Amino acid sequence: MSLAPDSPADRRSLLRRAVPLAAALLAVAAAGCGDDPAPATATPQEPAAQQQPRTPQREARESATLRAVRSRGRLNCGVNHSLPGFAYPDNRGVWRGFEVDYCRAIAAAVLGDREAVQFVPVSPTERFPALQAGEVDVLIRNTSHTFSRDADLGFDFAAIYYFDGQGFMVPRSLNLRSAAELAGARICVITGSTTELNVADFFRSRGLAYEPVVVDRVEQARASYARQACDAITDDISGLASTRSVLDNPQAHVLLPDVISKEPMASVVRQGDDAWEDIVRWTFYAMVLGEELGATSANVEQLRGSSRDPELRRLLGADGQYGRMLGLSDDWAFQVLRQVGNYGEVFETNLGARSPLRLQRGLNALWRAEQPGLLYAPPIR
């Protein structure tokens, strides 16, 4: 005879008998698991948003780099020697540029003071050893995020802050229309960079010959190009625009339309300090979200007190305790935006219409701009 119920009525009868039996068995099992009886009523838990992070999460926020920065009272930021628009000391010795402002934003987030930063100039060959040795806390020096650098060198790339590509600049008098016309040309290129590898790939893949004029620093490349020791100079397009801006006659030089690589410029930290990587990454995201949510250096104080936008209030520390999750004060992002500005402000001042470079936003526009770009920050939630 089958033990399975044969009809809906049989199944309902079986369920009525099974439920009390299961409840009795569970009660017996619970009583046998310990000496103390279970409480009559369970204590209600806090809502998920108000629960404190578990102990392992709190321990993860203990950053060795953050402790070192706070102990010395300043951030050591590795930057370019001289790249107008991105990082350079002006005639009075004041550091300026897009990457410089990113460094200042981290100092504002961590120490509450955008000026609590020491800029450490490093060349392409010096930058990674300096970071590994602890001479700098973060590298923000027009460094492309690549597979081998990420997987093999022992570093982590915190945030892509500028989407770029490699190109060529030539004298306008040559009347060239494409980099394919540079066969046999002398081309200035900086050693120790992806630029050197990319230009070799470009010509080899097309079966073209060229003569590399290899130099150590961007200043040497500019000088060689200016005295016509090379016919063309190759670099990231933003770097070429920077170089053109400081030549005697910028209008006498033209950037060719070819873009021969992807160059996602990213901030770099040492592996093994995930909490510090989070701080560097979310400082950048705070600048992007500030632009997206309409918070500027001019209005952020007013918005912190008056805005009803839940995400903006979380970003500015008016609601929640999100800064503590990073090991920072809850007004960390407010300080970034008040003291440095949002991404759009920093771009326009250093690279855009208000700068000698006059670069378009292009790929570096917000994802929902009229002409959309690639900038997209996760939500503060």
C-alpha positions in Angstrom: 0.0 0.0 0.0 1.4 3.5 -0.9 2.2 5.9 1.9 1.6 9.0 -0.2 -1.7 10.8 0.2 -4.0 9.9 -2.7 -6.4 12.9 -2.7 -6.4 16.6 -1.8 -8.5 15.7 1.3 -6.0 13.2 2.4 -3.2 15.7 2.0 -5.0 18.3 4.0 -5.6 15.8 6.8 -1.9 14.8 6.8 -0.8 18.5 7.0 -3.2 19.1 10.0 -1.5 16.2 11.9 2.0 17.1 10.8 2.1 20.7 11.9 1.5 20.2 15.6 3.9 17.2 15.6 6.7 19.4 14.0 6.1 22.1 16.5 6.4 19.7 19.4 9.7 18.2 18.0 11.2 21.7 17.5 10.4 22.6 21.1 12.0 19.4 22.4 15.1 20.0 20.3 15.4 23.6 21.5 15.1 22.6 25.1 17.9 20.0 24.7 20.3 22.5 23.2 21.1 24.3 26.4 20.3 24.7 30.1 18.4 28.0 29.8 14.9 28.1 28.4 14.4 30.3 25.3 13.0 33.8 26.1 9.2 34.1 25.7 9.7 36.9 23.1 12.6 37.7 20.8 14.3 41.1 21.2 13.6 43.1 18.0 16.7 43.9 16.0 17.7 47.3 14.9 16.8 48.3 11.3 19.6 47.2 9.0 20.6 50.8 8.2 21.2 51.4 11.9 23.1 48.3 12.9 26.7 48.7 13.7 29.2 47.0 11.4 30.5 43.6 12.6 33.9 43.4 14.3 35.8 42.2 11.1 34.4 45.2 9.2 35.6 47.6 11.9 39.1 46.0 11.9 39.2 46.4 8.1 39.0 50.1 8.5 42.2 50.2 10.5 44.5 51.4 7.7 48.3 51.5 8.3 48.6 54.2 5.6 45.9 56.3 7.3 47.6 56.0 10.6 50.9 57.1 9.1 49.3 60.1 7.4 47.6 61.2 10.6 50.8 60.7 12.6 52.9 62.9 10.4 50.1 65.4 9.8 50.3 65.4 6.0 49.7 63.4 2.9 52.7 62.5 0.7 51.4 62.5 -2.9 53.5 61.3 -5.9 52.9 63.6 -8.9 54.4 64.6 -12.2 57.4 66.9 -12.3 55.9 69.4 -14.8 52.7 68.7 -16.7 50.7 71.9 -17.0 47.0 71.3 -16.4 47.7 68.2 -14.3 50.7 68.8 -12.0 53.2 71.6 -12.0 54.6 74.3 -9.7 53.8 77.8 -10.9 56.2 80.8 -11.0 55.7 81.2 -7.2 56.3 77.5 -6.5 52.6 76.8 -5.8 51.6 73.4 -7.1 48.6 73.5 -9.5 46.7 71.1 -11.7 44.0 68.5 -11.9 46.0 65.8 -10.2 47.2 68.2 -7.6 43.6 69.0 -6.7 42.9 65.3 -6.4 45.8 65.1 -3.9 44.4 68.1 -2.0 40.9 66.4 -1.9 42.4 63.4 -0.2 44.1 65.6 2.3 40.8 67.4 3.0 39.0 64.1 3.5 41.6 62.6 5.8 43.0 65.5 7.7 40.3 68.2 7.1 42.9 70.5 5.5 43.5 70.6 1.7 46.9 72.2 2.3 48.2 69.3 4.5 49.9 67.6 1.6 53.4 67.4 0.3 53.8 67.0 -3.4 56.6 64.5 -4.3 57.7 64.8 -8.0 58.6 61.4 -9.4 59.6 60.4 -13.0 58.1 57.5 -14.9 60.9 55.2 -13.7 60.8 56.5 -10.1 57.1 56.5 -9.5 56.5 52.8 -8.7 59.6 52.3 -6.5 58.7 55.4 -4.6 55.2 54.1 -3.9 56.5 50.6 -2.9 59.1 52.0 -0.6 56.5 54.2 1.2 58.0 57.5 0.1 54.5 58.4 -1.1 51.1 57.4 0.2 49.4 57.5 -3.1 50.5 58.0 -6.7 48.4 60.4 -8.8 50.8 60.9 -11.7 49.2 60.4 -15.2 49.6 56.6 -14.7 47.6 54.3 -17.0 45.7 51.3 -15.4 47.0 48.2 -17.2 46.8 44.5 -16.7 50.4 43.9 -15.8 50.7 46.9 -13.5 47.6 45.7 -11.6 48.3 42.0 -11.5 52.1 41.8 -11.4 53.6 44.9 -9.7 51.9 44.7 -6.3 49.8 47.8 -6.6 46.0 48.5 -6.7 44.4 51.1 -8.9 41.8 53.0 -6.8 39.9 55.1 -9.3 40.1 56.0 -13.0 40.0 59.8 -12.8 40.7 60.7 -16.5 40.0 58.7 -19.6 42.7 59.4 -22.2 44.4 57.9 -25.3 47.7 58.2 -27.0 48.3 60.4 -30.0 50.9 62.3 -32.0 51.7 66.0 -32.3 53.6 67.4 -35.4 54.5 70.8 -36.8 51.5 72.2 -38.7 53.9 73.0 -41.6 54.3 69.3 -42.4 50.7 69.2 -43.5 50.2 65.6 -42.2 46.7 64.2 -41.9 47.4 60.8 -40.3 50.0 59.1 -38.1 50.4 56.5 -40.9 52.2 59.2 -42.8 55.0 59.2 -40.2 56.9 56.2 -41.7 60.6 56.8 -41.2 60.1 59.8 -38.9 62.0 60.5 -35.7 59.5 60.4 -32.8 60.2 61.7 -29.3 58.9 59.2 -26.7 59.3 59.0 -22.9 60.9 55.8 -21.6 59.5 53.7 -18.8 55.9 54.3 -19.9 53.2 52.6 -21.8 53.7 55.3 -24.4 57.0 53.7 -25.5 55.3 50.3 -25.9 52.2 51.6 -27.7 54.1 53.5 -30.4 56.2 50.4 -31.1 53.0 48.3 -31.4 51.5 50.9 -33.7 54.3 51.0 -36.2 55.1 47.3 -36.1 51.4 46.3 -36.7 51.5 48.4 -39.9 54.9 47.3 -41.1 56.2 50.8 -40.8 59.7 51.9 -39.7 60.4 54.8 -37.4 63.3 56.1 -35.3 62.5 56.5 -31.6 64.2 59.4 -29.8 64.0 58.1 -26.3 64.1 60.5 -23.3 63.6 60.2 -19.5 61.3 63.1 -18.8 58.5 65.1 -20.4 60.7 68.3 -20.2 63.4 66.5 -22.3 60.8 65.4 -24.9 59.5 69.0 -25.2 63.0 70.4 -25.6 63.9 67.8 -28.2 60.8 68.5 -30.2 61.2 72.3 -29.9 64.7 72.2 -31.3 63.5 69.8 -34.1 65.6 66.8 -32.8 62.5 64.8 -33.7 59.8 65.2 -36.3 56.9 64.3 -34.0 56.2 63.7 -30.3 53.9 61.0 -29.0 52.2 61.1 -25.6 48.7 60.9 -24.1 46.5 63.4 -25.9 46.1 65.4 -22.7 49.9 65.5 -22.3 50.3 66.7 -25.9 47.8 69.5 -25.2 49.8 70.4 -22.1 53.1 70.4 -24.1 51.6 72.5 -26.9 50.4 75.1 -24.4 53.9 75.9 -23.3 55.6 76.0 -26.7 56.6 79.4 -28.1 53.9 79.3 -30.8 51.2 76.8 -29.8 49.2 77.4 -33.0 52.2 76.2 -35.1 51.6 72.6 -33.9 48.7 70.2 -34.5 47.5 67.0 -32.9 46.9 64.3 -35.4 43.4 62.6 -35.3 44.8 59.1 -34.6 44.2 57.7 -31.1 46.3 54.6 -30.9 45.5 53.3 -27.3 43.3 53.5 -24.3 44.9 55.3 -21.4 42.7 55.2 -18.3 44.6 57.4 -15.8 44.1 56.1 -12.2 45.3 56.8 -8.7 47.6 54.0 -7.4 48.1 52.6 -3.9 50.0 49.7 -2.4 48.3 46.3 -2.2 47.4 45.1 1.2 45.7 48.2 2.6 42.1 47.9 1.3 40.8 50.6 3.7 43.2 53.2 2.3 42.3 52.2 -1.2 38.6 52.8 -0.3 39.5 56.3 1.0 41.3 57.2 -2.2 38.6 55.8 -4.4 35.6 57.3 -2.6 37.3 60.7 -2.4 37.2 60.7 -6.2 33.6 59.4 -6.2 32.6 62.2 -3.8 33.8 64.8 -6.4 31.9 63.1 -9.2 28.7 62.7 -7.0 29.1 66.4 -6.0 28.9 67.4 -9.6 26.0 65.0 -10.3 24.0 66.3 -7.3 24.7 69.9 -7.9 27.0 70.5 -4.9 29.8 73.0 -5.6 32.4 74.7 -3.4 30.2 77.8 -3.5 26.9 76.3 -2.4 27.8 73.1 -0.4 27.5 74.8 3.0 24.0 76.0 2.3 23.0 72.6 0.8 24.2 70.7 3.8 21.7 72.6 6.0 18.8 72.9 3.5 18.8 70.1 1.0 16.1 67.5 1.2 17.9 65.1 -1.3 18.5 62.0 0.8 21.7 61.0 -1.2 23.2 64.5 -1.0 22.5 64.6 2.7 24.3 61.2 3.1 27.2 62.4 1.0 27.6 65.6 3.0 27.3 63.9 6.4 24.0 65.5 7.3 22.4 62.1 7.6 24.0 58.8 8.6 27.4 57.9 9.7 29.0 56.9 6.4 32.4 58.6 7.1 33.0 56.2 10.0 32.9 53.3 7.6 36.0 54.7 6.0 37.6 55.5 9.4 37.0 59.2 8.7 34.8 62.0 10.1 31.2 62.0 8.8 31.8 65.4 7.0 34.8 64.0 5.0 33.0 64.5 1.6 31.7 67.9 2.7 35.3 69.0 3.3 36.3 67.7 -0.1 33.7 69.7 -1.9 34.0 72.8 0.3 37.8 73.0 0.1 38.5 71.7 -3.4 35.2 71.5 -5.4 33.4 68.9 -7.5 34.8 67.1 -10.5 33.4 69.6 -13.0 34.9 72.6 -11.1 38.3 71.0 -10.9 38.2 70.0 -14.6 37.2 73.4 -15.9 39.8 75.2 -13.8 42.7 73.1 -14.8 41.9 71.5 -18.2 38.7 73.0 -19.6 37.5 76.4 -20.8 39.1 78.3 -17.9 42.5 76.9 -18.6 45.1 77.3 -21.4 44.5 73.7 -22.5 40.8 74.2 -23.3 40.1 70.5 -23.4 36.6 69.3 -24.0 35.0 66.9 -21.4 34.5 64.2 -24.0 34.8 60.8 -22.3 35.3 62.6 -19.0 31.7 63.9 -18.9 29.1 62.6 -16.6 27.2 59.6 -17.7 23.9 61.6 -18.0 25.4 64.8 -19.5 23.9 66.2 -22.7 26.8 64.6 -24.4 27.3 61.6 -22.2 30.7 60.5 -21.0 32.0 57.6 -18.9 32.0 59.2 -15.4 29.7 57.2 -13.2 30.0 56.9 -9.4 28.3 54.3 -7.2 25.6 55.7 -4.9 26.2 56.7 -1.2 23.8 54.2 0.3 
